[in-house]
Amino acid sequence: MRRHRLVGIALVVASACGYGSGPLLAKGVYAAGTDWLTLLVWRFTLGAALTLAWIAMQPASRAALRRMSRRQVAVFLGLGMVFSGNAATYYAAVQYAPVSLVALLLYVYPALVAVLAMRFGQSFEGRRPWIALGIATFGAALTIGGIESGTSPLGVTLAVASPLIYSGYIVLSARVAGERRGSIPEPRRSAVGSDPDTSAREGDVPPLVAAALMIVGTWLVLVVIAAAVREPALPWQIPARSWPGLVGIAILSTAVAIQAFYAGVSRIGAAHAALVSTMEPVFAITLAVLVLGERLDTLQMVGAAFVVVAVVLAQTGRGVAARVAVAREA
């Protein structure tokens, strides 16, 4: 595989580990007396502050932000607002259901992205990725089959809704980034640190800037909801024991993870990145078992193994992937 592609895969895997640590940290926050809405308000408050501070320290990023049109700003803010539905359902599900169960149900979204991409974007090319997708889907079926009957129906419903919303968000983001049905954009420098003049000529928005705007869009929705329901989310209303987890989620599962995923997708494409990022639930489940003492049955462990095999199979071929820039915030 070319170095460009290897770097993209490594970035998506690193992002998946960052996201996968989020549910574990969230369990500690919930145990301290803070609920999912307050967690998300502060996750994106701190995440937005960190990302905007990063932009402020980079002249090229500041210049790129100033060059953006009002329409571009509105589009990225709108994407962040759409994403708030995924963030809410995912972290609310973690509050009401085991981390391992929520992570396992997340396996559904790569298949949904692949199906939606056939109609709205650039689908997989060649046989190997589709075989890998079939293996991943089979693995997901095995793991979902191990759900215990006593699990909270609300938690399961929220966990199922999250990948549905997220799949639509990925495809919508890809289209905003330039991916179209049957099109394979030429490779271009879209990572943080690219030549600002080149980015301006091509109409690119640097990943750091795009992610910051989307985080702000998500934050706006969550703050409005929190204010409307009078959520106790002010700093002095939050238990002191919640803050380490809140800060960890803001850094690892938001600011860092979003940038890694965005930069990775710009190299390997949305559909392939969705498949690689199935490492996230595997990582989350491993943490849940080791730290929280949650248990997977044999069928679920076999299913998780199938997904890992699928990821390796998909990324060892010579297929061509669409190169689009899609920011993830889950």
N, C-alpha and C positions, 0 to 999 in steps of 0.2 A: 504493500500500500504506500502511496505517496505520503511524504511528511506532512503536507497540508491536511490530508485526511486523518492521519494519525493524531495530529494536534487537535482536530475537531472532536474526535472520539474521546480523547483524554479530557477535554474540557467538559463535554456532556457528562461523562462518568463522574468527574469531580463535582459538577453541579448536582447530580443525582444524590451523591453522598451528603451534600449540604442540605438539600431538600429533605432527604430521608431522616436527618437528625431532628427536623422540626417537630414531628409528632411526639417524639420522646421528650423533648424539652417542654412541649405543651402540656404533657401529663403532669409534670412537676408544677407548672403554673396553675393548672386547674386544682391540683391538690392543695395549693396555697390559698385558694379561695377566689381566684380570678376566673371569669368565664371567657368563652371563645370570642365574643364581640370586643371586650376590652383588650384581649390579647392581640386581636387583629388591628385595632386602632393604634396600639403602640408598636406593633410590628412594622406597620407602614409609616408611622410617624418617624420612628428612628431610622427605618430603611431609607425613606425619602431624604432625611437630613444627611445621612452618610453619603448617599449618592450625589446629592447636590453639592456637598462639600468637596467631593472628589472632582466634580466638574469645575468647581471654583479654583481648584489647584492646577488645572490644565488649560493653558491658553487656547489650545486647538479646540477643546470641547466647549469652552466659553464662546469662541467665535462661531462654532457650528450652531450653538443654541441661538445666538443672535441672528444668524442667517435664516433660520426656519421661518416659514410663512405662518400666518395665523391658522390656515387650514391644516398644515402639518401638525402644529401644536394641538389643535382640536382633535385630529384623528388619533394621535397617541394618547391623549387624555381619555378619549372615548374608549379605546382598547382597554385601558386600565379600569374603566368603569365596568365594562363587560366582564373583565376578569374577577371583579369583586364577588360575583356569584360563585365562582369556583373556590375562591379562598374561603368564603363563608361556609359553604357546604362541607368542604374538606376538614377544616378545623372544628366545626361544630360536630361533625361525625366522630372525630377523635375524642371529643368530650363525652360522647354517649356510647361509644363502642371501643373494643380493644384496638390498639394500634395495629396489630398484625392483621386484623380483619379489614380495616380501612385501607391498609397498604395493599392487601391482596386484591381488593375490588378495584384499585387503581389500575391494575393490569389491563382492564378493558380498553383504555383509551388508545393504545397504539393501533388496534384493529379499527376503531372508529375513525381515527385520523386517516388511515390508509384508504378506507372506503370513501370518506368525504373527499380525499385528494383525487380520486378517480374522476369525480364530477367537477370539482372546483379548483384543482391545482395540479401539481406534477406528481404523478404516481410512481411507484417503484418500477425499475427497468430490469428485465431479465428474470430468471426463475428463482435464483438463490434467495433474494429478499422475500419473495412470496412464500417460499418453503419455510423460511425462518419465521415469518409472520404466522403461518399455520401452526408451527410448533409452539410459538408463544401463546397463541389463542388456546391451544389444547392444554398447555400448562395452566393458564388462567382458569379454564373449566375445572381442572382437577382441584385447584386450591379453593375455588368458590364452593365446590361440592363439600368442603369440610366445615362449613359454617354451622355453629352450634345452634340448636333450636331456641335456647334461652336468651339469645342476643337481642338487644333493644331494637325493635322495629324502626324507631326513629333514626337510630344510628345507622342501620343498614340502608334506609331510604336516602339519607344524606350522603352516605358513602357511594351509592349508585349514581346520584345526581351529579356529584363532583366530576367524574370523568366525562359525562355527557356534555356538561358545560365547557369543560376544558378542551375537548376535541374541537368543538365549534370555534373556540377562541384561537386555537393553534392555526386552523385553516384560515380564519379571518385575518390573523396577523400575517400569515404568509402572503396573502393576496395584497395586503397593504405594503408589504416589503417588495412586491414585484412579481411574485410567483403567479403564473396563470396556467390553466389547463393546457398541457402539451408543450409548455415552454420550459427550457432549461437555461436560466440566466448564466451568462459567462462569469467565471470567477472574478471577484473584485475585492479590493482591500476594504473591508467594512469593520474590521476590529478596531478597538480603541487604540489610538496612536497612528492611524492611517493618515496619509497626506490630506490636510483639510481642503486644499485646492482641488485635488482629485475628487474628493467626496462631494464637493460643491458642484463640480461639473457634471457628475453622474447623478446628482439628486439624492445621494445617500444621506442618511441620518446616522451618525456614529452610534453604536450600541449603547454606550454609556448615557448619551443624551436621550435616546428613545426610551430606555429602561427607566430613567429618572422621571420622565413625563408620565409613563404608564403607572409607576408607583404612586405618583401624586394623584392620578385619576382614581386609582383604587382607594387611596386614603380619603379623598373627598367623599366618596360614596359611604364609606364606613363611618366617618365622622358625622355625616348627616343622619345616618341611621341611629348612631349612638345618641345623638342629641334628641332625636325624635322620640326615642324610647326611654330617655333619661337614664342612660347607662352610667353607672358610677365609674367613669374612666379617667377622672382627674388624678394627677400624680399622688396626692395625699389620700386618695380613696383606694389606692392599690396596696395590698399587703407587701411588706418589705421582702418577704421570701419569694415573691413573684418576679422581682426585678432581674435576677441572674438569668432566668429562663427567657424573659422578654428580650433582654439584650442579646442573648445567644441566638435567638430566632431571628432578630433584626439583622445581625451580622452574617451568620452562617447560612441561614435559610432564605435570606432576602437579598441584601446588597451583594454579597459574594456569589451566591448561587445563580442569581439572575444574570449577572455579567458573564459567568462561565457558560451558561446555557446559550445565551444570545450569540456569543462569539463562536461556540461550537456549531450551532445550527447554520450560521453564515458559511461554514465550511462544508458541511455534509448534507444539508437539506432537512426540511421539517419531518418528513416521513421516517427517514433513517434515524434522526435524532430521537424521535418518539420511541423507536424500538430500542435504541441504546439506553435510553433513560429508564427502561424497565428495571435497570439495576437499582433504582431508587427504592421500590418496595422490598426488594431482596435485602438491601442494606437496612431499611427501617425494621423489617421483621427480625433480622439478626440482632439489632439493638434491643428490640422489645423482648426477645427471648432471653438475652444475656442480662439486661438491666432490670426489666420489669417482671421477669419470670413468666411471661406469657408462653403458651405452649401451642405448637403446631402438631397436627397429627401426621402420620406417614404420608397420606395422600397429598396433603398440602406441601410437604417437603419435596415430594417428587415433582409436583407442579412447578415449584420455584426453580428446581434444577432444570426443567425443560426450558424455562424462560432464559436462564443463563446460557444454555446451549444455543438457543435461538439468536441471542445477541452476538455471540461469537461467530456463528455461521453467517449472519448477515453482513458482518464487517470484514470477512476474510476473502470476499470475492472481488472482482474487478469492475463491478457495476458503477455506473455514473449516477451521482446524486444531484438533485437540484440544489443550488446554493441560494438560500434565502436567509434573511435575517428575521428571526422570530424571537421575541422576548418571552420568557416564562416567569411567572411570579408565584406558582403554587408551592 
